[in-house]
Amino acid sequence: MIALPGIAIQDKIYESSNSLVYRGIRDDGVAIAVKMLKQDYPSPQELTRYRQEYKITRSLNLEGVIKAYSQQDYQGTLVILLEDFGGESLE
């Protein structure tokens, strides 16, 4: 599992060929989803795509769309901190 300052990671909730998603709790008690690229050292194109995903998600202020809180560098890759609405995987 990953270790991010100020976040207690609880469990992995999703894994695809490109990304991992974990459920966690921030120090202030807010539930979050932590989405990260799966590769340790993604290509510049993958990093650009991920940054764009964050910017687009962050700009959407619509009901039913999760909120993107922040983006962080993490050991050669990127992590996006998202609102956790408590959903469960359909798998």
C-alpha positions in Angstrom: 0.0 0.0 0.0 1.0 3.6 -0.4 1.8 6.0 2.4 0.8 9.7 2.0 1.4 12.3 4.7 -1.9 13.2 6.5 -3.8 10.4 5.0 -4.7 7.0 6.5 -5.1 4.5 3.6 -7.8 1.9 4.4 -8.0 -0.4 1.5 -7.7 -0.8 -2.3 -11.1 -0.4 -3.9 -10.2 -0.6 -7.6 -7.4 -1.6 -10.0 -7.2 -1.3 -13.7 -4.3 -1.7 -16.2 -3.5 2.0 -15.7 -4.5 3.0 -12.3 -5.1 2.1 -8.6 -7.8 3.6 -6.4 -7.6 3.5 -2.6 -10.0 4.6 0.1 -8.6 6.7 2.9 -9.3 9.3 5.6 -7.6 12.6 5.9 -6.3 13.8 9.2 -9.3 16.2 9.4 -11.7 13.2 9.2 -12.8 13.7 5.6 -13.2 10.4 3.6 -11.3 10.5 0.3 -10.5 8.3 -2.7 -6.8 8.2 -3.7 -6.3 7.6 -7.4 -2.9 7.0 -8.8 -1.2 5.8 -11.9 -0.1 2.2 -11.6 3.3 2.5 -13.2 6.2 3.6 -11.0 7.6 5.9 -13.7 4.8 6.8 -16.2 5.7 8.4 -19.6 5.4 12.2 -20.1 2.3 11.6 -22.1 0.6 9.6 -19.3 1.5 12.3 -16.8 0.1 15.0 -19.1 -3.2 13.0 -19.5 -3.4 12.5 -15.8 -2.9 16.3 -15.1 -5.6 17.1 -17.6 -8.0 14.6 -16.0 -7.4 16.4 -12.7 -7.9 19.8 -14.2 -11.1 18.8 -15.9 -12.6 17.0 -12.9 -11.6 20.0 -10.7 -13.4 22.4 -13.0 -16.7 20.5 -13.0 -19.0 21.9 -10.3 -22.0 19.8 -11.0 -24.2 17.6 -8.9 -23.4 14.0 -9.3 -19.7 14.6 -10.3 -17.1 13.9 -7.6 -14.9 16.7 -6.4 -11.2 16.6 -7.0 -9.4 18.0 -4.0 -5.8 18.0 -5.0 -3.0 16.4 -7.0 0.3 15.4 -5.6 3.6 13.9 -6.8 4.3 10.5 -5.3 7.4 8.5 -5.9 7.8 9.2 -9.6 4.1 9.2 -10.4 1.0 11.3 -9.7 -1.8 10.9 -7.1 -5.3 12.6 -7.3 -7.2 13.0 -4.1 -11.0 12.8 -4.8 -14.2 13.0 -2.8 -15.2 9.6 -1.5 -19.0 9.2 -1.6 -18.9 5.7 -0.2 -19.6 3.8 -3.5 -18.8 0.2 -3.9 -17.3 -1.6 -6.9 -19.9 -3.5 -9.0 -17.3 -6.3 -9.5 
